[in-house]
Amino acid sequence: MAKHLEKSFGKEEVELFDLQENPLPMCDGDKCYDLPEVLDFREKIKEADGIIMATPVYNFNVSSGAKNIVELGGRMLYDKTFGFMCAAGGKNSYMSVMSLANSLMLDFRCYIIPKFVYATKNDFEEDKLVNSDIKSRIKELGSELIRVSSALSKD
């Protein structure tokens, strides 16, 4: 889903930060913040106009990696526009992102795009997104991120 989103942005400047390719340490609330990969990550977050987080859903909640991103990003997340794309095994976990969204709104004053993308295992075949409705929603989410981020920009 994230790679499909990246392609849908077209000419817009976008950077995909993939935790599989850029592993980050688990937050220890101390020394992790001084590690070069965390400093680089925090700078990317600071410079971003908006963020779309793609996360799997496990046991009716976002992944620990998604939660760790918030811990490591910390105040760099302040006042960002945020969107979500979630992939889960079934359709019953569609509210799973809400605790993280609430935390971002309350702790970091993020603006959450209320229409997020939620896909299930049935939307994929051999690790490829095949549901055209989900593809359309991903493109719409990207457009909304640009629209809202631009409207809220302080520049």
C-alpha angles and dihedrals in degrees: 000000000000092000091049089051092050091054093047093059092074111181095002117109107252135162124200111213105196116191090206090061096032107037116195126201120250110264113261094176090240133044096016090078091065096054114112094235091053093047089051091047093049090051090052090051092047092053095045119105091202140356133218112194118205111199139166118235119232125181093347095309140084117267124277087244090061091050090047090054089059092048093049094041092051115153091000085077092059115129095358125145109242134197130178138216116186132188120197140167093246143012099256098081098064092121093052095105094058099088090053092044090051091051091051092049096046102034100036104019091238120170107234118208100229097212107072131172120251121183132178133207088268090067092065136065119191091344092308123118107239105165108104092200091057090047089053092049090050090054090047091051091052091050091048092050090055093045095048096039090051093048092050096043116126093207 
